[in-house]
Amino acid sequence: MLRIISSILEKKKKVAVGLMSGTSLDGIDAALVEIEGVDDETQVRLIEFESIPYQAEDRNRIIELCNPENSTVEKICQMNVELGEHFAEAALTVIEKAGMKPGQIDFISSHGQTIFHWPEKEATFQIGELAVIAARTGIVTVGDFRPNDMAHGGQGAPLVPFVDSLLFSDDQRNRVLMNIGGISNLTIVPKRGAHAVACTAFDIGPGNVLIDGVVRTVTKDRQSFDMDGLIAAKGQVDGRLLDELLQNDAFLARSPPKSTGREHYNDALLQKILTRADELDLPFDTLVTTVTHYTIKSIVRSIHTFVSPIIDVDEVIVSGGGVHNRSIMEGLQNELSCNVMKLDDLTFSSDAKEAIAFVVLANQFLHGKSNNLPSATGANRETIMGKLVLP
């Protein structure tokens, strides 16, 4: 085992695949990355990216697993193996797309698919069996990052802010790195040399998860999301429903560190929203617009409440599926006094960011370097997150 790891670490530049599947359950993102250095010397270059969508049946089965009332041990075990196969296929697909062979890849890093996150009990569960990924690809595989942070008193999330602090700090600008996936989260990245300001991060609340849920339910899976935010652009905000959503969401008011997922923004909440919309006799586009503004207002309030008292924000850099929703991006720019931009305008594809981030986390792990950010997760110490599987 030591010989295998040593042969990877001896290379100045390594080639790796990062795999990510988020709360939105759009599919599996696979980023083929060249990575060099470690810690503050880390440099990455995106070689190729592929996003493989889930079939509606698989997406619905995973959503079912996220609800303890519907889930069973048998179903979890089965999906754990099946997702391992899907993750392996995604890795092999992006490798082939780049014109490379599996033997040229140094390691794979997989976040897996979270089906339950329970920081109050120091517990979390991601599926997508690492042993299957390693066996099918023949490549060293790293994953299961969250538990070690939680074992040291952390939330096990968010994890990407560690990478944000390495790759996106700037000499002149105070930045907020905003990821809008199923759940929205942010990282405060103060300009270099800023005194008494730590890089920190937290989950905000809903991103696309409820918007997608409304669209899928009302269209009976004919549409899985609001393409480009066009439905939201047609409707009007219903102030009654929006106020109720914001006032009833206790998570928004909680102080960081905090993390969340489908345990809170789940099908039960979606059904309450749909029932209330029926009571208010809201048209489809008005409902989508209102739920979209729920996401926008949640983000804006969090920046005003938890970020602005710490630093003056110069720019907000957005990644994740939300960058493609024009209604969200325009809403953020209209309500924030700083510049709002896409990660694509600064560096690599915003769609690939989280998959790339897990390559960085695995690179730290393989070098025996810490890869959590206690100011973001609430852990009582820096630690090395991850587990290793050999092919």
N, C-alpha and C positions, 0 to 999 in steps of 0.2 A: 504493500500500500504506500509506504513512504517513497519508494522508487517512482511510483506513478505520479504522486503529487510533486515530487522534486523535479521530474521531467517537465511538468507544466510551469513551475515557478522559475525554472532556469531561463525561460524564454523572455526576451525583452518585451515583445509584443505577443499577445495571446488573442485567439479568435474564439468567441463564445456565442452561445444562443441564450437569450433571455426570453422566458415564457410568462405571460400574464393573462389572467382571466379575472375580471373585476365584478363588482356588485351589479353592474348593468346587464351582465350576461349576454353581451353582444356576440362574444366568441373568444377565441384564443389569439392573442397577439404574440407574434414571434419576431424578435429582432436579432439579426446577425451582426455582431459588433466586434471591432478590433479594440482591444483595451491595453493600455500601457501604464506602468507605474502603480502606485498605491498611495492611500491617504491623500494629502494635498497635491501630490504629483500625478494624480490620476488623470488620464486623457482617454477619451473614447471617440471612436469614429463609427458611424452607422454604415454598414456595408449593404444590408438588405433588410426589408421589412415585409411581413405578410400577416394579414389578419384573416383568420378562418372562422366564419360565422357558425354559431350553433344552429342545428336543426331545431325547429319549434318544439318538437317532442322532447329533445334532450334538455332544452332550456326549461321547459315546464317541469320536467323531472327534477332538475336541480333546484328550482324554486320550491318544489314540494319538500325537498330535503331540508330547506332552510326553516321550515315550520315544524317545531317539535311535535305538534299534534298530528302531523301527517307522515312524519319520517319514521323509519324503522332501521334497526341495525342491519338487517339484510339489504335494504335498499342502499344504505350508505356504503356498505362493503362492495356491492356490485358497481355502483357509480364510481367509487374510488379507483377501481381497476379500469373501467371503461374510459374515465377521464385520463388516466395514465396513458392509455393507448392514443387518445386524441392529442394529448400534449406531445407525445413522441412523434406522431404524424405531422404536427405543426412544425416541430423542430426540423424534421427531415425535409419538409416542403420548402422552408426558407433556405435551407442549405442547398438544395437542388436549384432553387430559383437563382441563387448567387453563382451557380456554376461550380460549386465545390462538392467535396465528398465528406462523409462523416469522419473519416480518418484525419481530416485536416482541422477538426474542431477540438479545442482543448477542454472545454467543459460546457455544460448546460446549467442554467439557473432557473428554477421554476418557483413561482409564487404559489401555484396551486389555485384551487377555487375555494374560497371561504364559504362554508355552509352555516357556521355559527361562531359568533364572536362574543365572549362573555367576560369582559375585563374585570367586572365586579367579583368574579370567582377565579380570577387569574387563569382563565381557560379560553381556548380558541381551537378551531378545527378547520384545516384546509385539506381538501382531497385532490386526487390526481397522483396516484402512487408513483413515488420517485423510483422505486425498483423497476417498475415497468418501463419508465422513460429510459433509464440506463440500459436495460436489457434490449429494448427494441432498437436503440440508436447505437449502442456500443460506446457511449460517451460518458465520462465521469459526470455525475449529476449532483447538484447542490439544491437544497430546498428546505421547507419547514422552518422558516426564519423566526416566526413570531414567538413561539413558546419560551425561548431563552430570555428574551426581554421581560416577559411576564413572570418568569421565575425569579426575577430580580425586582419585582414590584412595579413593573411597567404595564402599560396598556397593550403592548404588543403591536401598537399602531399609533400614528402612521409611521411607515418605514422609509418611504421615499425621501422625506426631508433630510435624512443623512446625506443622500446623494445631491439634493438641491444645494446644501451648504458647500459641498466639494466643487460642484461644477458651475454654479451660477452666482457666486459672490462677485461684487463689482467694486471698483475703487471709488466711484462717484455716486452711485445710486442705491437707495434703499429699495429693495425689491420684495414683492410678495409673489411667490410661485403658487399659482392656483391650479389645482387639478379638478376638473368637473367630469367625473365618471358617473357611476351609479350614485355614489355619495360624493359630495364636494368636500375638499380639504385644502388647506393652505399651509405654506411655509413662509415664515418671516426670515428674510435673508438681509440683514443689515449690511451697509457698505463696510468694506474692510477698514479696520481701525476705529469703528464705532465703539465708544466706551460704554461699558455696563449694559450692552444690549446683546443678548444671546440669540443665536438662531433657534427658533422654536417653531412648533407646528401643531395643528390639531384638525380633527374632522369638524366640519361646519354643520352639515346636515344633508338635506336632500340635494342630489345633483340631477341626474336624468332618470333615476329609478322610478319615481312616481309619474313623471311625464310619459315614460315608455309604457308603464303599466296602464295608464289611462288609454293611450293610443291602441295598445294591443287588445285591451278588453273591449273597448267600444267597436273596434273594427273587426273583432273576432279573429285576430292574428293575421288579417290581411296586410296590416302595417305593423311593424314592430317598434317604430319610433317616429318622431316628428322630423322628417327629412328637412334639413336646413332651417328648422324652426318656422316653416311656412304656414302650418296650421295656426300656431300661436300668433303669427303676424296678422292673421285675418280676424281674430276675435277681439273681444274687449275684456278687461279685467273686471271680475265681479268682486267688489270690495267686501261684501258680506262674507263670502267664502274665504277670501284671502286673509281677512282679519282673524277669522276663526282658526285657520290653519296655523298662523303665526302665534296666536295667543295660546293655543293648546299644545304647542310643541315645546315641552320642557327642556329638551336637549339643547335647543338654541341658546337658552339662558345659562346653561352650565358653564362654569369657567374651565379653561384648559388646565391640564392636559385632559383630553377626552377623545373617544373614538366610538364609532357606531357602524351599523350596517343594516342588513335585512331583519335583524331582530327587532328594530324599531320602525324602520321605513319599509313595512311589509305589506302583504296582501290584506291583512286586517285593516290597516290604515287606508289602503287603496279602496277597499269596499266602503268604508265610512265616507270617503270623499265622493265616491260615485253615488252613494245613497243620498248624501246631502245635495249633490248637484241635481238629482232627480227632484228632490223636495223644492229646490229653488227654480226648477224648470230651466236649467242652463243649456244652451246649445253646445254641441260638441266643441266647436272652435273656442267658445268662451271658456269652457272648462279647461281646455289645454292651455289657453293663454293664462288663466288664473293660476294653474299649477306651475306653469313656467315662471311666473312672477313670484311664486312661493320660493323657488330656488334662488331667483335674483335677489329678493329681499333678504333671504337668509344670509347670503354671502355679504351683501352690503352692510347689514346690521352687525355681522361678526367682525368685519373690518373696522367699522366705527367703534364698536364696543371693546374689542380685544387687541386690535393692532394699532390704531391711531394714537391711543395714549402712550404707546411705547416708542414708535418712530413716525416720522413724516414719510408717507409712502410716495415714492417717485414714480414707480410703475408696477402694474400688475401684469404678470406673464401667465397666460392661460394655456393649459394642455388638457388632454382627455377629449372624450366625445363631445363635450359641451362647446368646444371651439367651432364646431360645424353648425351649431344652432345660432343663427343670426339674431334671433330674438333675445337669447341670453346675452350674447356679446354686446349687442346694442344697448340692452337694458343696463348692463354693468357700466358701459362707457357713459351713459346718460346720468347715472346715479353716483358715480365716483369722480372725484376731482382730479385724479391722476390719469396718466396714460394707461390704457388697457390694450395689450397686444397679444398675438398668438406666439407660442414658442417657436413655431415654424419661421417666424420673421427674425428670430434671434439665432437659432441653431438648427438642430435636427427636427424631424417630424414630431409634432405633438402627440400623434397617435402612438408613436413608438416609445415615448418617454418612460413609461412605467416598466415596460419590458427591458429597456436599456438599464434602468435603475437596478434591476435585480441582477444583472451582470456585474455591476459595480459592487453590490452587496456580497455576491459570491466571491468576487476577486479579493475583497477584504478578508472574508472567511478563510480562503485558501492560503492567504499570507499570514494568518494568525493575528489579524488586526481587528479591533473593535469596529462594529458596523451598526450600532444603534445610536440614537440621539436622545439621551435622557431628558433634555429640556423639552423634547417633543412627546416622548412616550411616558414620562414620569418615573422611569426606572431609577433605582437608587445608585446605579453605577453603569459605566460603560461595560459592554459585554460583546462577545463574539456570537452572533446569531447564525444558525444554519445547521444542517445535517448533511452528511456525505454518503453517497451511494456509488459504489464502483460497478462497472458493467460486468 
